[in-house]
Amino acid sequence: MSPTTASKVSSAFSACGHVTFLGAGPGDPGLLTLRAVEALAGADVLIAEPDVLDVVRGHARAGVSTPELTVVDDASMTAGVPVLRDATNLVMEAARGGKRVVRAVSGDPGLDGNAGAEMLACAAEGIPFEVVPGVATAVGVPAYAGVPLRDAEGADVRFVDARTASERCWAEVGSSDGTVVVSTSLDAVAAAAGELVAAGRKPDTPMTVTVAGTTTRQRTWTATLGTIAQVLKQAKVLPSPDGHQPVIAVVGERSAAAQRDQLAWFESKPLFGWKVLVPRTKEQAASLSDQLRSYGAVPSEVPTIAVEPPRTPQQMERAVKGLVTGRYEWIAFTSVNAVKAVREKFEEYGLDARAFAGIKVAAVGEQTARALVEFGVKPDLVPSGEQSAAGLLEDWPPYDPVFDPIDRVFLPRADIATETLVAGLIELGWEVDDVTAYRTVRASPPPAETREAIKGGGFDAVLFTSSSTVRNLVGIAGKPHNVTVIACIGPATAKTAEEHGLRVDVLAPEPSVHKLAEALAEFGVRRRQAALEAGDPVTRPSERRPGARRRRTTT
């Protein structure tokens, strides 16, 4: 091929854009593949099924276009499942305009009924495309439900879509003794079980039914082909207006109740499905929320404290200039917000982390230390024990005029900070410039829906990380309901909670947000074990009878 021809091909390739058909998996965002994340990051246009849009949107770049899919067949909406959508035209229009398009579908594109037709449309117009496989729903959901589809005996596995299965299909799977994975809806699962029995399967064949698989809304029922209708009725699942929800049913000996009890790793997470309120500043809540998700919880971040600049910035300006001119031997950061405040002031003056050269840097704990490292500063001192002002003082060296040419410490803090650190440093012989770097003010009230959930028992737990979060949450949203588990980071915070009429259930063993989350998870484990030992169903605190008594637990 000549250079001119190659250039024309390259030009045509870029002019017509590119389409990535991407499998978003069954619902858990953590099941996206690395290639899927990479493709999403480079997309100009994201066209996603409504049920996976939230799964993939977080990995797309800012400003990506997300046109909505149009329902073509309005009649299908009566069943709650729109089958025909104008996705092909959206994909083709964007690709013809030279855009990089990601077409995201639930599960795997190879098992999606519409993706194949859209690929053919691209091929017919010469639009280049690729396929990024995803975890198939029929495979991923049983794995999360604790139902292995095969074992060492290697029995056959058949996959059936009940909506399109023919009589011949039912007859084949009914006469087999292999595992059958049926994709259907909640209100049609009993009919699917009846088809299998009519085709030859024994009514006592074990069956599991999972709704909202791989998400924290997942729920699994264990029954048999003959009893599934009764089990769903007794569980008050049906009849229900949500009966159109898709489910994955697994039929065969591998879905037996005794085996699933041992393998249900996902639904047995310590805080599975718990709605946990995290009343903190938005920036500080992220890592705590990630930890709660690892325990199976659904965190809801409600800012109760807003951070604002000091009313008089001159003091902070003089301190930063003194930092550059060599006025200080040490700078001590007592919060992530203090790091942020100094960093913003540095950027205002055109400075960067090099301005810390020759100055010793202290951080009150690991989170503050991480914020400094992100700024490009490695702290010289982090408490080896308790991550607090008291812990920092235990490791802080006394002033020595021989080894310390300068006796002054720069302490950028909040306007409401306690005097513990200042007094301790002075006692060690240091001079302290105690500077208000930022102000903490009460945040705006959360939406009415959140306020009602707080007061009405819609949350299973709330994590209080300081006395101010207690006061501010009660002030802007009201007092949490009696059924809500109250977890506090330390004795002072617990005392404030009790002063506001709250019964404290969980107390962190040390003042760390991560230890607080661990303590709540341990509380959840003990609560689950107690229910199982008593033969009671495992429920969330929000499902308990209002007014039930609780005992405070220290871990």
N, C-alpha and C positions, 0 to 999 in steps of 0.2 A: 504494500500500500504506500502510495506517495505521501510526502508530508502534507500536500494540499488536501488530498482526500482525507487523511487522518484529522486534519483541522476541521474539515466540514462535518465529519462524524462527531467530533467532540462538541462542536457548536450546536449540532442538532440535539445531541444528548442533553446538554445543559438547557437548551431552549424549551424542551418538553418536560422538564422537571423529573421527579423521581418519586415513587410510591413505596412505602414500607408497610406491608401487611403484618401487623404485630399482635401476638397473643398476649393478653393481659393477665392470663391465669384465672383462677376461680374466684378471686376476691381479696386475698391477702396481698397487700402491696409488696411484701417481702419476697413474693414468688416471682416477681419480674426478673428476667434474665439480665445479665450485664449488657448484652447486645441491645436489649430492649431499651434500657436506660440511655445507652449511647445514642440510639436512633431518636429517642424523644428529645434529647438535649439539642439535636441538630434540626428539629422540625420547624418549618415555617407555618405549616397548617396541621392541626391535630383534629382528626375526625374520629370520634369515639362513640361506642355504644353508651347510652346513658348510665348503665349499671357499672361501667368501668371507668367513666370519665374521671372520677375522684381518685382512682387508683393510679392513673397515668399522668394526670395534669401536674402533679407536684414535681415531676422529673422534666417537664418541658421548660424551655427557656422563657424568660419574661417577654411578654408581647406576642406570644404565639397565638395565631388565629384559631378559634375553636367553634366553627359553625355548627349549629344544631342540626341533627338529623330530623327530616320531616316525615311524619307518619303519612303514608300514602293510603293505607287501608284502614280507614276510620273504624270500620266495623270490628276490626281485631282488638280495638281498645276496650271493648266490652268485656273481654276476657283478661284484660290487664296486660296482654302481651302483644305489642304491635309487631307484626311480622314483616311487613313490607315497608322499607324506608328508602328515601331518595339518596342513598349513600353513593351510588355509582356516579350520578351527575356531579355531586360535590367533589368527589375524588378526581374525576376527569377534568373538571373545570379548573381546579387548583393546579393539577399537573400540567395542563396545557399552558398555564401561565408561568411555567418554569419554577414552580414551588416544590420544595421538599415536603412531601405529604406523609404523615403517619396515619394509617387507618387501623385503629385499635379495636379488637373484638374480645369478647369474653372467652376464656379458655384458650384454645389453640385455633389458629386460622384454618388449618386443614380439616377441622371438624365443624366449622361454621358454614351454615347453608348458603349464605350470601357472598362470602368472601371469594369463593371460586369464580362466581360470575363476574365479580369486580376485577379479578385478575385477568380473566379472558378479555374484558373490555380494554384493559391496559395493553395487553398483548396485541389486540386488533389494531390499535392506533400506534403501536411501536413505542409506547411509554415504558421505560425501564422500571422494573419493580423487584423487590426482594421480599422474602418471607422470613419473619423471625418467629419461630415456634414458641408456644407458651405451654404452661402446665395445663393439660386438659382437665376440665372440671370433673369428668367422670373418673379420673385417676387421682387428682389432688384432694377432692372432698373425702373419699374413703380413707385416704392416708391421715387426714386431720381428724377423722372420726374414730380412728383406732381400728380400722377394718382392713387388714391386708387382703389383697385380691388373690394372691397365690402363696403357696407354701412349698415345702420340699417335695411334696407329691406332684406338684406341677399340674394341677387341674386346669381345664379350659376356662377362659374368661370371655364372656360374651357381653357386648355393649348394645343396649337397646334404647331407642328414643320412642317412648310410648305414644307420642303424638303422631308418628308416621309409621309405626310398626304394622306390618301386614299380618294376616292370619298365619301365613307360612312362617313368618319370623317367630311369632309366639309359639307355634307348634315345634319349631326347631329347638328353641331355648327351653321349652317345657319338657321335652323328651330328654334333654341333657342333664347330667348331674354336676355340671360345672357351675362356677360362680357367674351370676348374672348381675350386671350393673344397669339399672334402669333410670333413665332421665325422664322425669315426669313433673307434675305439679302436685302440691300438697293434697288438693281435693280430688285428684285422680289416682293417687297411689293405691287406694283400695281396689279400684277397678283394674289396675295393672296386676295386683296380686291375684285377683280373680281370674285374669287371663292366664296366668302361669299355672294356677290350680286346674283350670279347665283343660290346659294343654298337657297335664300329667304330673306336675310337681305336687308333692305331698303338702297338705295344709300345715303340717308342723315344721316345715322347712324354715329355719331362722331368717329373719329379715331385719335390716336396719334402715331407718329413714332419716336423712340429714337435711335440714333446711339452713340456708345462709352459711353454707360450708366455707371454712377457712377464715371466717370473720369472727369477731367477738360476739356476734349475734347467733353463732352456730348453736344448734340444738339437735340432738340425736335421740331417736326413740328406738328401742329394741323390742321386737315382737316376732311373730311368725306370719306366714302368708294368710293363715286363717284368722289371726287375731288383730292384725294391724288396724282395721277399721275401729274395733272396740278400744284399742289402746289410745288412738288419737282422740276418740270421743271422751274417754275417761280423763285424758290430760287436758280436756277442754280446748283442744287445738282446732277441732272441727265440730260443728260448722263455723266458719269464720269468713269475713269479707276479704281476708288475706289468703284465702285458699288457693289463689292462682300462683302463689310463690313457687318457684322451681325447687325441686328436691332431687337428691340422688339417693336411690334405694339400692341396697346390696342384698342379694338373695343367695344363700348358700351357708354351708356349715361354718365358714370363716367369719360370719357375722354373728355367731352365737354370743349370747349375753355374757357368759362367764369369761370368754376370751376378750371381749371388748372392754370389760371392767379393768382388765390388766393393761390394755393397750391404748386407752383413751387419753393420750398424753396432752392433747390440746385443751379439752374441756375440763381437765383436772388441774389446770394451772391455778396457783393460789388465789388470784384475784379475777378469775375468768368472768368476763362480762360485767364486772363492777364498774359503775360510773363514778369516777373519782374527781372531785373538785380540787383544782390546784390554784389557790388564790395567791398568785404572785405577780411580779412584773413579767411582762411577756418575754423579755429577753432571758430572764433567769429560769423560766419554766420549761424550756425545751428539753434539757438533759433529764430532768426529773420525769417529764412526760414519757420520754423514750424508755426510761427504766420501768415505769408503770406498765407500759405496753408489753414489755418483755414478761411481765407477770400475768398478762391476759386482760389487763384493765383497759377501760376506755377513758382516758384523761380529758378533762374539760378545763382549759386554762381561762381563768377569769381574773384579769388584772384588778388588784385592789389598791395598788400603789402606783402613782405616776411619778416619774423622775423629771424634775425641771431644773434649769440653771439657777445658781444663787441669785438673790435679789441684787446684791452688790458684787459684781464680778472683779472689782479692783484687787481684793485680797488674793484671789486665785491667780490673777495676772502677775502680781508681784512675786508670788511663790514660784511660779513657773519660770519667770526670769531669773530668780535666785537659784533655781535648779541648774540653769545653764551656766551661770556665772560662778558656781562653786560655793554657794552658801551652805549646802547641806552635805552631811556625811551619809545620811540614810533617807529613803523615802519608804513609807509603809502604806500598803494598800489593804484596806479592811473589807473590800467588796468589789464585785465585778463592776458595779456602777462607778466606783472611784476610778478604776482603770479607764473606763469609758470616758469619764469627765476629763481626766488628764490627757488622754489620747486626742480628744476633740480640741482641747486647747492647744496641744502641740500642732495639730493640723492647721489650726487657725493662724499660727505663727510660722508655718512652713517647716516645722521641725519633725523629726522622726525618732526612732528608738536610739539612734546614736547619741542623742542628747543625754542619755543615762550613763554614758562612759565615765568611769571613775566614781560612780555613786552606788552604794549598796542598796539593794532592793529587797523588801520584805513583803510577803503575801500571807494573809490570815489563814488561807486554806487552799485546797486543791483547785477548786473552781476559779478562784481569783488568780492562782498561779497559771492556770490554763489560759485565762484571758490575757495575762502578761506575755506568755509565750507566743500567742497569736499576734501580739503587738510587736514581737521581735525581741522581747526582754526575758532573760532567764533569771528568776528570782534567786537571790543569795540565801534567803532564809524563809522557810516554810515550817510551821510548827510540827515537831515530831510526834506530839501527842494530840491533845484536844485542839480542834480547829476553831479557835476563838481568840478573842483579845487576850484572855488569860493564858491560853496555850502559847500564843506568840510571845508573851512576856517571859514565860518560863525559859524559852530558848534565846531570848534577846541578851546580847552581851552588855555588861555595864560599861559606862564611858571610861576610857583609859586615856589620859592626856598624852601618854607616851606613844601609843599606837594609833590614836584617833586625832588627826590634825584639826578636825572640825567637830564641834559638839552639838550640832543641830540636826533635828529630824523634821522632815516635811511630812505632815499627816493630812492628806486630802480625805474628807469624810462627808457623811450626810449631816444635815442640820440637826437631826434628832439623835445623833450617836451618843452613846454613854461615855463617861469620862474615865472608864477603867484603864484604857490603854495610855491615855495622856498622863494620868497619875502614876502609873507604873513606870513609864519611861523617865519621868522626872525623878522618881525615887532611885532609878538606876544611874542618875547623874546627867541625863541628856536634857538639852533645851528643845522644846517642841513648838513648832509653828502649826497650830491646830487650825486648819483652813476648811471652811465650808465649800466643798467642791460641787455639791448638788443638793437640791431640796427634795424631800419626799412628801408628796401631797396625796390626798385621797383621790382615787380614780373615779371616773364617771360610773354610775350604776350600770350593771349588765342588762341585757334585754329582759323584757317582762317574762318571757318563757323561762329564762334561767333563774330569775328571782323566784318564780313560782315553784320550780323544781327544788330549789334550796329550802324553801320554807315548807314545801309539801312532801318532802321525803323522796324526791326523785333521784337524789344522789345516794350512793351506797357508802361513800366515805368522803371526808374532806381533810386535807393535809394543811396544818397551820405551821408555818416556818418561822414565825415571829409573833410577838404580842401585837405588833401593828397590823399584821394580816388578820388577826382575830377582830380587833376593833374596827378595822376598815370594812371587812366583809359584812359584819353585823350592821355597820352603818349604812352601807350602800345597797345591801341585798336582803337583810333580815337574818334572823337566827336560824341555823340549820335545824331540821326536824329531829325529833327524839330518836328515830330509827337510824339516823345517819351515824356511822362510826367516826368518831373524832380522834384524829392522830396529831400529836404535838411534838415539836422538835426538841423541847426541853422543859424543865420545871417552870421556868418563868412564863413561857408561852402557855403551859398547861394551867397555871394559876390564873392567867388572864382569861382563858377560855371558861374556867369554872366561875370566875367573877361575872361572866356574861351568861351564866345559867346553863353552860354546856357540860355534859358528862364526858370526861376524857377516857377513851378506851385504850389508846395506844400511846406509849411514850418512847421516843427514840433512846437507845442506850448511850448515844453521844450526839452532840449538836451538829449533825450532818444531814443534808437533805436526802442523800443516798441511804444513810442508815435509817432514816425515817421511813423511806419507801420499803426497805427490807423489813422493818418492824411491822409495817402494815401487811406485807406479804406473809410473814410468819403468823400474824393474827388470823389471816384468811385460811392458812393451812390448818391451824388448830380448830377453827370454826368448822371447816369441812370435815375433819376427822371426827369431831364430836357428833356431827349430824349422822355420818355413816355408822358410827358405833351405836348410836341410838336407834338406827333403822329409819331415820327421818330423811326426807328428800333434801338434797343440797340446794339451798336457796340463797339469793343475795340479800343483804340487809334491807334493801328497799322493798323486798317482797314480804318482810316480816309484819306481824300484827303491830299497829301503832301502839306505842306506850310500853313495849316489851322492855324489861329491865336488862341492863348490861353491866358487866364488870370491867373495871379498869385493869389494863394489862401493861406491865412494864417488861420490855424485852431488852 
